[in-house]
């Protein structure tokens, strides 16, 4: 599976650069405005276009050549990173400028995310898809470790502009590896024909398929309240623990380290987990988030963050694998657009919300309001999902 290896390594490098940029942008916002609410708004702005147009991006990914779409989105994202670097270096930064740039880059996500996620299904056979998805999640968290540690050190030592420059260069790895892929080795995708109502068709398909609907609902709720770490961790680092960019980098790295362990455990399983495992994981993950928010000292918070990372990757990879396997091939782009909308697009609501909560009640509360409801969600859904698992048979493989 040479094509998947090229995809894997290119994405790993690029995502490492993206986490460096996320860290740098968080501290650039805090240096510019000093407002937790503004930090949450910037995080939300990056995802607002996807919330509004994400399903349309999924239709485009189902219709057109995914590699060609990625050539465009990755090149444009590199240009956006260079603009951030130039403005930060010149000191010509204001909140409105950061907001507009974040919105522009968010527009690229509309096309990039569903194409990038659904491309995996074109690179590996169905029997290897679950492990390919999990390995991709592991690579994201390895990249998070390196990106967070290196980015935190660079911001602390030389400032934020270099992080943006490195991110721009990291997109080259993706583009080069896309070019190197052999078209003859790719699985011929089932492309959706051009037709009216395809966005509505994707939404109806997800709503009527329980194997898709329940993971998407759980991802949406936890995405709004719990998975806002680019906002909550910088605030916790600088607020509750009186730290700096290096403190945030250490927190993000420990969390990503736990996620790597969780990913390796998930990849070692022979088959995807059932729906009830999502509820169980939500309970454990919520407990870890709650302990982090209540931790009296930084060392205790770091230990708890390792479990937060473990729970995060287990929850997300289980949900993502279920969606990839349950979705029909010609609908996969639209379903993965809904996955990204539920998991990341919910930041449009969650980012400003947890930022405001931290500003009004203290940085610890930005995590507490995520951990508590996540535990409750898991406990409420666990009996129902267990009962459903008993009544349903495993997803049959395609012939």
Secondary structure, 3 states (H helix, E strand, C coil): CHHHHHHHHHHHHHHHHHHHHHHHHHHHHHHHHCCHHHHHHHHHHHHHHHHHHHHHHHHHHHHCCHHHHHHHHHHHHHHHHHHHHHHHHHCCCCHHHHHHHHHHHHHHHHHHHHHHHHHHHHHCCHHHHHHHHHHHHHHHHHHHHHHHHHHHHHHHHCCCHHHHHHHHHHHHHHHHHHHHCCHHHCCCCCCCCCCCCHHHHHHHHHHHCHHHHHHHHHHHHHHHHCCCHHHHHHHHHHCCCCCCHHHHHHHHHHHHHHHHHHHHHHHCCCCCCCHHHHHHHHHHHHHHHHHHHHCCCHHHHHHHHHHHHHHHHHHHHHHHHHHHHHCCHHHHHHHHHHHHHHHHHCHHHHHHHHHHHHHHHCCCHHHHHHHHHHHHHHHHHHHHHHHHHHHCCCCCCCC
